Amino acid sequence: MRRGSDALRRGLLLAAVAWPLAAGAACDRPIYLSFDTGHMGVAPLVAEVLQRQQVPAVFFLANERTLDGGGSLDDRWAPWWKARAEEGHVFGSHTFDHVYWRADRADGGFDMRPSAGPRSGQALRWSAQDYCQELERVRTRFTQMTGRSMPRLFRAPGGKTSPALLRAAASCGWAHVGWSPAGFLGDELSSDRFPNRQLLDKALRDIRPGDVLLAHLGIWSRQDPWAPAVLEPLITGLKARGLCFASLRDHPTYRAALAASAP
């Protein structure tokens, strides 16, 4: 598709001028911006806004279908991810095939269903080891794309977990990163019922220090894209309220895990 190809070209141009995140003043009212993958149509524009505003983010990667018919972790997008790594952002696994937890099983395993990849839509029965291997697939691919190591942080698709699933992930070293109630920025919602202006106003009103914010790099179902229309006004509006965007490396819950996985 032309739209996807144009987006990718912009991303490759941005990769050529990668910037290191500037070390700013101490942040005493921090918030943490995170993105999950999606169709990647807005990814280059998101990167431009983060660059312009000098905002760090954490990206959770899955190999989801893209506008140009490929996958968000394929070779076409590898330079984009490498540029984001060079800028100093944080990364985590979103499961390679965007696999949803459905239920715990009596045998100690899990009912799962991927929404991407060759088994998309299929009901799967996984062990704890299967889940750990799925998380690790993203980590392996990230190193192939960027030459860097990914910390063992993950976000379950849809945020759907159970205590048993979290224990299974923790048994192989993975820590789950959710999001705050006010940090759900609404880009997955219908743009007819939840227009961009309404989502922006709600976020500016409700977000508080310590919140983890969630958005995506492209949502198929939203007709009026949330990003980049809302992203930059949100960033500037929250900064005007005295909030500051901090790296997840400084989050009290994840600081130790990220430090332990540093190269």
Beta strands, then each sheet from edge to edge (+ up, - down):
strand 1: 30-36
strand 2: 57-61
strand 3: 90-93
strand 4: 99-104
strand 5: 110-114
strand 6: 124-126
strand 7: 153-154
strand 8: 175-176
strand 9: 212-216
strand 10: 244-245
sheet 1: 3+ 2+ 1+ 9+
sheet 2: 3+ 2+ 1+ 10+
sheet 3: 4+ 5- 6+
sheet 4: 7+ 8+
end
